[in-house]
């Protein structure tokens, strides 16, 4: 199952505190998005699509250089041969697609553009925000499962309405409120 992680927002609520996109803010020396991916990998989901926008270059630099930054490396500058990484990190079994989904795209547009990397015969994929680290086990119940924190009032960031037993009835993006 592919896991789409929404990483393209401006991180306006962190304005002034950091110029990094929220998913790249470090927690314990690693970006928040790495922790999200590590959590999914724990449950066997290791095929990721990062839906990028703002500062996509930081995500690409980080993941393209991850193995080189974490382990011993031998470089042969005389031949230009590829670097040899002496210890393979656990992340080596992750498949990561770094998808440019647009600088100004809203949530739905990012999901639609990221879903282009989900094979047509794959009827199941997960979507999560790039700034929410959790220890919730991803499970499939019915058509869709969701972990969410609720605020009864709609905010400028969107709204999710639910019925008594926790079934979502409405998901509204900011432009629909």
CNS distance restraints for C-alpha pairs under 8 A (distance, minus, plus):
assign (resid   1 and name CA) (resid  45 and name CA) 6.31 0.50 0.50
assign (resid   1 and name CA) (resid  47 and name CA) 6.77 0.50 0.50
assign (resid   1 and name CA) (resid 122 and name CA) 7.69 0.50 0.50
assign (resid   1 and name CA) (resid 124 and name CA) 6.30 0.50 0.50
assign (resid   1 and name CA) (resid 125 and name CA) 5.38 0.50 0.50
assign (resid   1 and name CA) (resid 126 and name CA) 7.36 0.50 0.50
assign (resid   2 and name CA) (resid  45 and name CA) 7.14 0.50 0.50
assign (resid   2 and name CA) (resid  46 and name CA) 7.52 0.50 0.50
assign (resid   2 and name CA) (resid  47 and name CA) 4.96 0.50 0.50
assign (resid   2 and name CA) (resid  48 and name CA) 5.60 0.50 0.50
assign (resid   2 and name CA) (resid  49 and name CA) 7.04 0.50 0.50
assign (resid   2 and name CA) (resid 118 and name CA) 6.70 0.50 0.50
assign (resid   2 and name CA) (resid 124 and name CA) 7.69 0.50 0.50
assign (resid   2 and name CA) (resid 125 and name CA) 5.03 0.50 0.50
assign (resid   2 and name CA) (resid 126 and name CA) 6.37 0.50 0.50
assign (resid   3 and name CA) (resid  45 and name CA) 7.22 0.50 0.50
assign (resid   3 and name CA) (resid  46 and name CA) 7.79 0.50 0.50
assign (resid   3 and name CA) (resid  47 and name CA) 6.20 0.50 0.50
assign (resid   3 and name CA) (resid  48 and name CA) 4.77 0.50 0.50
assign (resid   3 and name CA) (resid  49 and name CA) 6.09 0.50 0.50
assign (resid   3 and name CA) (resid 125 and name CA) 5.87 0.50 0.50
assign (resid   3 and name CA) (resid 126 and name CA) 4.65 0.50 0.50
assign (resid   3 and name CA) (resid 127 and name CA) 5.84 0.50 0.50
assign (resid   3 and name CA) (resid 128 and name CA) 7.63 0.50 0.50
assign (resid   4 and name CA) (resid  48 and name CA) 5.91 0.50 0.50
assign (resid   4 and name CA) (resid  49 and name CA) 4.70 0.50 0.50
assign (resid   4 and name CA) (resid  50 and name CA) 5.93 0.50 0.50
assign (resid   4 and name CA) (resid  51 and name CA) 6.76 0.50 0.50
assign (resid   4 and name CA) (resid 111 and name CA) 7.40 0.50 0.50
assign (resid   4 and name CA) (resid 114 and name CA) 6.69 0.50 0.50
assign (resid   4 and name CA) (resid 115 and name CA) 7.69 0.50 0.50
assign (resid   4 and name CA) (resid 125 and name CA) 7.40 0.50 0.50
assign (resid   4 and name CA) (resid 126 and name CA) 5.94 0.50 0.50
assign (resid   4 and name CA) (resid 127 and name CA) 4.64 0.50 0.50
assign (resid   4 and name CA) (resid 128 and name CA) 6.39 0.50 0.50
assign (resid   5 and name CA) (resid  48 and name CA) 7.29 0.50 0.50
assign (resid   5 and name CA) (resid  49 and name CA) 6.21 0.50 0.50
assign (resid   5 and name CA) (resid  50 and name CA) 4.94 0.50 0.50
assign (resid   5 and name CA) (resid  51 and name CA) 5.93 0.50 0.50
assign (resid   5 and name CA) (resid 127 and name CA) 5.85 0.50 0.50
assign (resid   5 and name CA) (resid 128 and name CA) 5.06 0.50 0.50
assign (resid   5 and name CA) (resid 129 and name CA) 5.55 0.50 0.50
assign (resid   5 and name CA) (resid 130 and name CA) 5.51 0.50 0.50
assign (resid   6 and name CA) (resid  50 and name CA) 6.26 0.50 0.50
assign (resid   6 and name CA) (resid  51 and name CA) 4.96 0.50 0.50
assign (resid   6 and name CA) (resid  52 and name CA) 6.92 0.50 0.50
assign (resid   6 and name CA) (resid 107 and name CA) 7.64 0.50 0.50
assign (resid   6 and name CA) (resid 110 and name CA) 7.07 0.50 0.50
assign (resid   6 and name CA) (resid 111 and name CA) 7.57 0.50 0.50
assign (resid   6 and name CA) (resid 127 and name CA) 7.45 0.50 0.50
assign (resid   6 and name CA) (resid 128 and name CA) 6.28 0.50 0.50
assign (resid   6 and name CA) (resid 129 and name CA) 4.80 0.50 0.50
assign (resid   6 and name CA) (resid 130 and name CA) 5.20 0.50 0.50
assign (resid   7 and name CA) (resid  21 and name CA) 7.57 0.50 0.50
assign (resid   7 and name CA) (resid  22 and name CA) 7.85 0.50 0.50
assign (resid   7 and name CA) (resid  23 and name CA) 6.19 0.50 0.50
assign (resid   7 and name CA) (resid  50 and name CA) 6.27 0.50 0.50
assign (resid   7 and name CA) (resid  51 and name CA) 5.43 0.50 0.50
assign (resid   7 and name CA) (resid  52 and name CA) 5.07 0.50 0.50
assign (resid   7 and name CA) (resid  53 and name CA) 6.87 0.50 0.50
assign (resid   7 and name CA) (resid  54 and name CA) 7.95 0.50 0.50
assign (resid   7 and name CA) (resid 129 and name CA) 6.92 0.50 0.50
assign (resid   7 and name CA) (resid 130 and name CA) 5.08 0.50 0.50
assign (resid   7 and name CA) (resid 131 and name CA) 7.93 0.50 0.50
assign (resid   8 and name CA) (resid  21 and name CA) 7.71 0.50 0.50
assign (resid   8 and name CA) (resid  51 and name CA) 6.17 0.50 0.50
assign (resid   8 and name CA) (resid  52 and name CA) 4.30 0.50 0.50
assign (resid   8 and name CA) (resid  53 and name CA) 3.80 0.50 0.50
assign (resid   8 and name CA) (resid  54 and name CA) 5.12 0.50 0.50
assign (resid   8 and name CA) (resid  55 and name CA) 7.79 0.50 0.50
assign (resid   8 and name CA) (resid  56 and name CA) 7.43 0.50 0.50
assign (resid   8 and name CA) (resid 101 and name CA) 7.44 0.50 0.50
assign (resid   8 and name CA) (resid 102 and name CA) 7.58 0.50 0.50
assign (resid   8 and name CA) (resid 103 and name CA) 6.82 0.50 0.50
assign (resid   8 and name CA) (resid 105 and name CA) 7.93 0.50 0.50
assign (resid   8 and name CA) (resid 110 and name CA) 7.96 0.50 0.50
assign (resid   9 and name CA) (resid  21 and name CA) 7.07 0.50 0.50
assign (resid   9 and name CA) (resid  53 and name CA) 6.54 0.50 0.50
assign (resid   9 and name CA) (resid  54 and name CA) 5.97 0.50 0.50
assign (resid   9 and name CA) (resid 103 and name CA) 7.75 0.50 0.50
assign (resid   9 and name CA) (resid 104 and name CA) 7.98 0.50 0.50
assign (resid  10 and name CA) (resid  21 and name CA) 6.23 0.50 0.50
assign (resid  10 and name CA) (resid  22 and name CA) 7.97 0.50 0.50
assign (resid  10 and name CA) (resid  54 and name CA) 5.77 0.50 0.50
assign (resid  11 and name CA) (resid  15 and name CA) 6.81 0.50 0.50
assign (resid  11 and name CA) (resid  20 and name CA) 7.80 0.50 0.50
assign (resid  11 and name CA) (resid  21 and name CA) 5.52 0.50 0.50
assign (resid  11 and name CA) (resid  22 and name CA) 5.50 0.50 0.50
assign (resid  14 and name CA) (resid  18 and name CA) 6.10 0.50 0.50
assign (resid  14 and name CA) (resid  19 and name CA) 7.95 0.50 0.50
assign (resid  14 and name CA) (resid  22 and name CA) 7.44 0.50 0.50
assign (resid  15 and name CA) (resid  19 and name CA) 7.02 0.50 0.50
assign (resid  18 and name CA) (resid  25 and name CA) 7.92 0.50 0.50
assign (resid  20 and name CA) (resid  24 and name CA) 6.05 0.50 0.50
assign (resid  20 and name CA) (resid  25 and name CA) 6.18 0.50 0.50
assign (resid  20 and name CA) (resid  55 and name CA) 7.69 0.50 0.50
assign (resid  21 and name CA) (resid  25 and name CA) 6.74 0.50 0.50
assign (resid  21 and name CA) (resid  54 and name CA) 6.96 0.50 0.50
assign (resid  21 and name CA) (resid  55 and name CA) 6.81 0.50 0.50
assign (resid  22 and name CA) (resid  32 and name CA) 7.46 0.50 0.50
assign (resid  22 and name CA) (resid 130 and name CA) 7.23 0.50 0.50
assign (resid  22 and name CA) (resid 131 and name CA) 5.83 0.50 0.50
assign (resid  23 and name CA) (resid  31 and name CA) 6.28 0.50 0.50
assign (resid  23 and name CA) (resid  32 and name CA) 4.94 0.50 0.50
assign (resid  23 and name CA) (resid  33 and name CA) 4.83 0.50 0.50
assign (resid  23 and name CA) (resid 130 and name CA) 4.92 0.50 0.50
assign (resid  23 and name CA) (resid 131 and name CA) 5.10 0.50 0.50
assign (resid  24 and name CA) (resid  31 and name CA) 4.49 0.50 0.50
assign (resid  24 and name CA) (resid  32 and name CA) 5.73 0.50 0.50
assign (resid  24 and name CA) (resid  33 and name CA) 6.36 0.50 0.50
assign (resid  24 and name CA) (resid  58 and name CA) 7.80 0.50 0.50
assign (resid  24 and name CA) (resid  59 and name CA) 7.36 0.50 0.50
assign (resid  25 and name CA) (resid  30 and name CA) 7.93 0.50 0.50
assign (resid  25 and name CA) (resid  31 and name CA) 5.21 0.50 0.50
assign (resid  25 and name CA) (resid  32 and name CA) 5.81 0.50 0.50
assign (resid  26 and name CA) (resid  30 and name CA) 4.90 0.50 0.50
assign (resid  26 and name CA) (resid  31 and name CA) 4.14 0.50 0.50
assign (resid  26 and name CA) (resid  32 and name CA) 5.83 0.50 0.50
assign (resid  27 and name CA) (resid  31 and name CA) 5.95 0.50 0.50
assign (resid  27 and name CA) (resid  32 and name CA) 5.96 0.50 0.50
assign (resid  30 and name CA) (resid  34 and name CA) 6.44 0.50 0.50
assign (resid  30 and name CA) (resid  35 and name CA) 7.37 0.50 0.50
assign (resid  31 and name CA) (resid  35 and name CA) 6.89 0.50 0.50
assign (resid  32 and name CA) (resid  36 and name CA) 6.49 0.50 0.50
assign (resid  32 and name CA) (resid 130 and name CA) 7.29 0.50 0.50
assign (resid  32 and name CA) (resid 131 and name CA) 6.49 0.50 0.50
assign (resid  32 and name CA) (resid 132 and name CA) 7.93 0.50 0.50
assign (resid  32 and name CA) (resid 133 and name CA) 7.00 0.50 0.50
assign (resid  33 and name CA) (resid  37 and name CA) 6.20 0.50 0.50
assign (resid  33 and name CA) (resid 130 and name CA) 5.55 0.50 0.50
assign (resid  33 and name CA) (resid 131 and name CA) 6.91 0.50 0.50
assign (resid  33 and name CA) (resid 133 and name CA) 7.96 0.50 0.50
assign (resid  34 and name CA) (resid  38 and name CA) 6.03 0.50 0.50
assign (resid  35 and name CA) (resid  39 and name CA) 6.18 0.50 0.50
assign (resid  35 and name CA) (resid 133 and name CA) 6.70 0.50 0.50
assign (resid  36 and name CA) (resid  40 and name CA) 6.51 0.50 0.50
assign (resid  36 and name CA) (resid 130 and name CA) 7.36 0.50 0.50
assign (resid  36 and name CA) (resid 132 and name CA) 7.37 0.50 0.50
assign (resid  36 and name CA) (resid 133 and name CA) 5.45 0.50 0.50
assign (resid  36 and name CA) (resid 134 and name CA) 7.32 0.50 0.50
assign (resid  37 and name CA) (resid  41 and name CA) 6.04 0.50 0.50
assign (resid  37 and name CA) (resid  46 and name CA) 7.56 0.50 0.50
assign (resid  37 and name CA) (resid  48 and name CA) 7.72 0.50 0.50
assign (resid  38 and name CA) (resid  42 and name CA) 6.16 0.50 0.50
assign (resid  39 and name CA) (resid  43 and name CA) 6.98 0.50 0.50
assign (resid  39 and name CA) (resid 134 and name CA) 7.68 0.50 0.50
assign (resid  39 and name CA) (resid 135 and name CA) 6.90 0.50 0.50
assign (resid  40 and name CA) (resid  44 and name CA) 6.57 0.50 0.50
assign (resid  40 and name CA) (resid  45 and name CA) 5.19 0.50 0.50
assign (resid  40 and name CA) (resid  46 and name CA) 6.82 0.50 0.50
assign (resid  40 and name CA) (resid 138 and name CA) 7.50 0.50 0.50
assign (resid  41 and name CA) (resid  45 and name CA) 4.77 0.50 0.50
assign (resid  41 and name CA) (resid  46 and name CA) 4.98 0.50 0.50
assign (resid  41 and name CA) (resid  94 and name CA) 7.78 0.50 0.50
assign (resid  43 and name CA) (resid 137 and name CA) 7.16 0.50 0.50
assign (resid  43 and name CA) (resid 138 and name CA) 7.45 0.50 0.50
assign (resid  46 and name CA) (resid  93 and name CA) 7.04 0.50 0.50
assign (resid  46 and name CA) (resid  94 and name CA) 4.84 0.50 0.50
assign (resid  46 and name CA) (resid  95 and name CA) 6.20 0.50 0.50
assign (resid  47 and name CA) (resid  94 and name CA) 5.99 0.50 0.50
assign (resid  47 and name CA) (resid  95 and name CA) 4.72 0.50 0.50
assign (resid  47 and name CA) (resid  96 and name CA) 6.16 0.50 0.50
assign (resid  48 and name CA) (resid  94 and name CA) 7.46 0.50 0.50
assign (resid  48 and name CA) (resid  95 and name CA) 5.99 0.50 0.50
assign (resid  48 and name CA) (resid  96 and name CA) 4.77 0.50 0.50
assign (resid  48 and name CA) (resid  97 and name CA) 6.11 0.50 0.50
assign (resid  49 and name CA) (resid  96 and name CA) 5.81 0.50 0.50
assign (resid  49 and name CA) (resid  97 and name CA) 4.61 0.50 0.50
assign (resid  49 and name CA) (resid  98 and name CA) 6.07 0.50 0.50
assign (resid  49 and name CA) (resid  99 and name CA) 6.58 0.50 0.50
assign (resid  49 and name CA) (resid 114 and name CA) 6.58 0.50 0.50
assign (resid  49 and name CA) (resid 117 and name CA) 7.34 0.50 0.50
assign (resid  50 and name CA) (resid  96 and name CA) 7.18 0.50 0.50
assign (resid  50 and name CA) (resid  97 and name CA) 6.13 0.50 0.50
assign (resid  50 and name CA) (resid  98 and name CA) 5.10 0.50 0.50
assign (resid  50 and name CA) (resid  99 and name CA) 5.88 0.50 0.50
assign (resid  50 and name CA) (resid 114 and name CA) 7.62 0.50 0.50
assign (resid  51 and name CA) (resid  98 and name CA) 6.69 0.50 0.50
assign (resid  51 and name CA) (resid  99 and name CA) 5.12 0.50 0.50
assign (resid  51 and name CA) (resid 100 and name CA) 6.27 0.50 0.50
assign (resid  51 and name CA) (resid 101 and name CA) 5.70 0.50 0.50
assign (resid  51 and name CA) (resid 110 and name CA) 6.21 0.50 0.50
assign (resid  51 and name CA) (resid 111 and name CA) 7.48 0.50 0.50
assign (resid  51 and name CA) (resid 113 and name CA) 7.84 0.50 0.50
assign (resid  51 and name CA) (resid 114 and name CA) 5.75 0.50 0.50
assign (resid  52 and name CA) (resid  56 and name CA) 5.44 0.50 0.50
assign (resid  52 and name CA) (resid  98 and name CA) 6.84 0.50 0.50
assign (resid  52 and name CA) (resid  99 and name CA) 5.73 0.50 0.50
assign (resid  52 and name CA) (resid 100 and name CA) 4.95 0.50 0.50
assign (resid  52 and name CA) (resid 101 and name CA) 5.49 0.50 0.50
assign (resid  52 and name CA) (resid 102 and name CA) 7.06 0.50 0.50
assign (resid  52 and name CA) (resid 103 and name CA) 7.87 0.50 0.50
assign (resid  53 and name CA) (resid 100 and name CA) 6.05 0.50 0.50
assign (resid  53 and name CA) (resid 101 and name CA) 5.82 0.50 0.50
assign (resid  53 and name CA) (resid 102 and name CA) 5.02 0.50 0.50
assign (resid  53 and name CA) (resid 103 and name CA) 4.33 0.50 0.50
assign (resid  53 and name CA) (resid 104 and name CA) 7.35 0.50 0.50
assign (resid  53 and name CA) (resid 105 and name CA) 7.73 0.50 0.50
assign (resid  54 and name CA) (resid 103 and name CA) 5.48 0.50 0.50
assign (resid  55 and name CA) (resid  59 and name CA) 7.46 0.50 0.50
assign (resid  56 and name CA) (resid  60 and name CA) 6.42 0.50 0.50
assign (resid  56 and name CA) (resid 100 and name CA) 7.40 0.50 0.50
assign (resid  57 and name CA) (resid  61 and name CA) 6.06 0.50 0.50
assign (resid  58 and name CA) (resid  62 and name CA) 6.08 0.50 0.50
assign (resid  59 and name CA) (resid  63 and name CA) 6.19 0.50 0.50
assign (resid  59 and name CA) (resid  98 and name CA) 7.85 0.50 0.50
assign (resid  60 and name CA) (resid  64 and name CA) 5.76 0.50 0.50
assign (resid  60 and name CA) (resid  98 and name CA) 6.99 0.50 0.50
assign (resid  61 and name CA) (resid  65 and name CA) 6.05 0.50 0.50
assign (resid  62 and name CA) (resid  66 and name CA) 5.76 0.50 0.50
assign (resid  65 and name CA) (resid  69 and name CA) 6.12 0.50 0.50
assign (resid  66 and name CA) (resid  70 and name CA) 6.32 0.50 0.50
assign (resid  67 and name CA) (resid  71 and name CA) 6.26 0.50 0.50
assign (resid  67 and name CA) (resid  85 and name CA) 7.02 0.50 0.50
assign (resid  67 and name CA) (resid  88 and name CA) 7.24 0.50 0.50
assign (resid  67 and name CA) (resid  89 and name CA) 6.61 0.50 0.50
assign (resid  67 and name CA) (resid  92 and name CA) 7.97 0.50 0.50
assign (resid  68 and name CA) (resid  72 and name CA) 7.36 0.50 0.50
assign (resid  68 and name CA) (resid  73 and name CA) 6.37 0.50 0.50
assign (resid  68 and name CA) (resid  85 and name CA) 6.66 0.50 0.50
assign (resid  70 and name CA) (resid  89 and name CA) 7.70 0.50 0.50
assign (resid  71 and name CA) (resid  85 and name CA) 6.62 0.50 0.50
assign (resid  71 and name CA) (resid  86 and name CA) 6.82 0.50 0.50
assign (resid  71 and name CA) (resid  87 and name CA) 6.12 0.50 0.50
assign (resid  71 and name CA) (resid  88 and name CA) 7.70 0.50 0.50
assign (resid  71 and name CA) (resid  89 and name CA) 7.70 0.50 0.50
assign (resid  72 and name CA) (resid  85 and name CA) 6.07 0.50 0.50
assign (resid  72 and name CA) (resid  86 and name CA) 5.55 0.50 0.50
assign (resid  72 and name CA) (resid  87 and name CA) 6.88 0.50 0.50
assign (resid  73 and name CA) (resid  83 and name CA) 6.42 0.50 0.50
assign (resid  73 and name CA) (resid  84 and name CA) 5.49 0.50 0.50
assign (resid  73 and name CA) (resid  85 and name CA) 4.67 0.50 0.50
assign (resid  73 and name CA) (resid  86 and name CA) 5.99 0.50 0.50
assign (resid  74 and name CA) (resid  83 and name CA) 5.75 0.50 0.50
assign (resid  74 and name CA) (resid  84 and name CA) 5.14 0.50 0.50
assign (resid  74 and name CA) (resid  85 and name CA) 6.75 0.50 0.50
assign (resid  74 and name CA) (resid  86 and name CA) 7.73 0.50 0.50
assign (resid  75 and name CA) (resid  81 and name CA) 7.40 0.50 0.50
assign (resid  75 and name CA) (resid  82 and name CA) 7.24 0.50 0.50
assign (resid  75 and name CA) (resid  83 and name CA) 4.97 0.50 0.50
assign (resid  75 and name CA) (resid  84 and name CA) 6.68 0.50 0.50
assign (resid  76 and name CA) (resid  80 and name CA) 6.02 0.50 0.50
assign (resid  76 and name CA) (resid  81 and name CA) 5.99 0.50 0.50
assign (resid  76 and name CA) (resid  82 and name CA) 7.80 0.50 0.50
assign (resid  76 and name CA) (resid  83 and name CA) 7.26 0.50 0.50
assign (resid  77 and name CA) (resid  81 and name CA) 7.23 0.50 0.50
assign (resid  88 and name CA) (resid  92 and name CA) 6.41 0.50 0.50
assign (resid  97 and name CA) (resid 117 and name CA) 7.96 0.50 0.50
assign (resid  99 and name CA) (resid 114 and name CA) 6.48 0.50 0.50
assign (resid 101 and name CA) (resid 105 and name CA) 6.86 0.50 0.50
assign (resid 101 and name CA) (resid 109 and name CA) 7.66 0.50 0.50
assign (resid 101 and name CA) (resid 110 and name CA) 5.45 0.50 0.50
assign (resid 101 and name CA) (resid 113 and name CA) 5.81 0.50 0.50
assign (resid 101 and name CA) (resid 114 and name CA) 6.86 0.50 0.50
assign (resid 102 and name CA) (resid 110 and name CA) 7.51 0.50 0.50
assign (resid 105 and name CA) (resid 109 and name CA) 5.69 0.50 0.50
assign (resid 105 and name CA) (resid 110 and name CA) 6.05 0.50 0.50
assign (resid 106 and name CA) (resid 110 and name CA) 6.26 0.50 0.50
assign (resid 107 and name CA) (resid 111 and name CA) 6.27 0.50 0.50
assign (resid 107 and name CA) (resid 173 and name CA) 7.46 0.50 0.50
assign (resid 108 and name CA) (resid 112 and name CA) 6.16 0.50 0.50
assign (resid 109 and name CA) (resid 113 and name CA) 6.09 0.50 0.50
assign (resid 110 and name CA) (resid 114 and name CA) 5.94 0.50 0.50
assign (resid 111 and name CA) (resid 115 and name CA) 5.88 0.50 0.50
assign (resid 111 and name CA) (resid 127 and name CA) 7.59 0.50 0.50
assign (resid 112 and name CA) (resid 116 and name CA) 6.80 0.50 0.50
assign (resid 113 and name CA) (resid 117 and name CA) 7.99 0.50 0.50
assign (resid 114 and name CA) (resid 118 and name CA) 7.62 0.50 0.50
assign (resid 118 and name CA) (resid 122 and name CA) 6.64 0.50 0.50
assign (resid 118 and name CA) (resid 125 and name CA) 7.56 0.50 0.50
assign (resid 128 and name CA) (resid 132 and name CA) 7.80 0.50 0.50
assign (resid 136 and name CA) (resid 147 and name CA) 7.61 0.50 0.50
assign (resid 139 and name CA) (resid 145 and name CA) 6.99 0.50 0.50
assign (resid 140 and name CA) (resid 144 and name CA) 6.58 0.50 0.50
assign (resid 140 and name CA) (resid 145 and name CA) 5.88 0.50 0.50
assign (resid 141 and name CA) (resid 145 and name CA) 5.91 0.50 0.50
assign (resid 150 and name CA) (resid 160 and name CA) 7.41 0.50 0.50
assign (resid 153 and name CA) (resid 159 and name CA) 7.67 0.50 0.50
assign (resid 154 and name CA) (resid 158 and name CA) 6.29 0.50 0.50
assign (resid 154 and name CA) (resid 159 and name CA) 5.06 0.50 0.50
assign (resid 154 and name CA) (resid 177 and name CA) 7.63 0.50 0.50
assign (resid 155 and name CA) (resid 159 and name CA) 6.56 0.50 0.50
assign (resid 155 and name CA) (resid 174 and name CA) 7.83 0.50 0.50
assign (resid 156 and name CA) (resid 174 and name CA) 5.70 0.50 0.50
assign (resid 157 and name CA) (resid 173 and name CA) 7.09 0.50 0.50
assign (resid 157 and name CA) (resid 174 and name CA) 5.59 0.50 0.50
assign (resid 158 and name CA) (resid 171 and name CA) 7.70 0.50 0.50
assign (resid 158 and name CA) (resid 172 and name CA) 5.63 0.50 0.50
assign (resid 158 and name CA) (resid 173 and name CA) 4.63 0.50 0.50
assign (resid 158 and name CA) (resid 174 and name CA) 4.72 0.50 0.50
assign (resid 158 and name CA) (resid 177 and name CA) 7.31 0.50 0.50
assign (resid 159 and name CA) (resid 170 and name CA) 7.83 0.50 0.50
assign (resid 159 and name CA) (resid 171 and name CA) 5.93 0.50 0.50
assign (resid 159 and name CA) (resid 172 and name CA) 5.22 0.50 0.50
assign (resid 159 and name CA) (resid 173 and name CA) 6.71 0.50 0.50
assign (resid 159 and name CA) (resid 174 and name CA) 7.78 0.50 0.50
assign (resid 159 and name CA) (resid 177 and name CA) 7.92 0.50 0.50
assign (resid 160 and name CA) (resid 168 and name CA) 6.95 0.50 0.50
assign (resid 160 and name CA) (resid 169 and name CA) 7.62 0.50 0.50
assign (resid 160 and name CA) (resid 170 and name CA) 5.65 0.50 0.50
assign (resid 160 and name CA) (resid 171 and name CA) 4.54 0.50 0.50
assign (resid 160 and name CA) (resid 172 and name CA) 6.38 0.50 0.50
assign (resid 161 and name CA) (resid 168 and name CA) 5.79 0.50 0.50
assign (resid 161 and name CA) (resid 169 and name CA) 5.52 0.50 0.50
assign (resid 161 and name CA) (resid 170 and name CA) 5.00 0.50 0.50
assign (resid 161 and name CA) (resid 171 and name CA) 6.50 0.50 0.50
assign (resid 162 and name CA) (resid 166 and name CA) 5.68 0.50 0.50
assign (resid 162 and name CA) (resid 167 and name CA) 5.34 0.50 0.50
assign (resid 162 and name CA) (resid 168 and name CA) 4.19 0.50 0.50
assign (resid 162 and name CA) (resid 169 and name CA) 5.20 0.50 0.50
assign (resid 162 and name CA) (resid 170 and name CA) 7.05 0.50 0.50
assign (resid 163 and name CA) (resid 167 and name CA) 5.30 0.50 0.50
assign (resid 163 and name CA) (resid 168 and name CA) 6.35 0.50 0.50
assign (resid 163 and name CA) (resid 169 and name CA) 6.62 0.50 0.50
assign (resid 172 and name CA) (resid 176 and name CA) 5.70 0.50 0.50
assign (resid 172 and name CA) (resid 177 and name CA) 6.50 0.50 0.50
assign (resid 173 and name CA) (resid 177 and name CA) 6.86 0.50 0.50
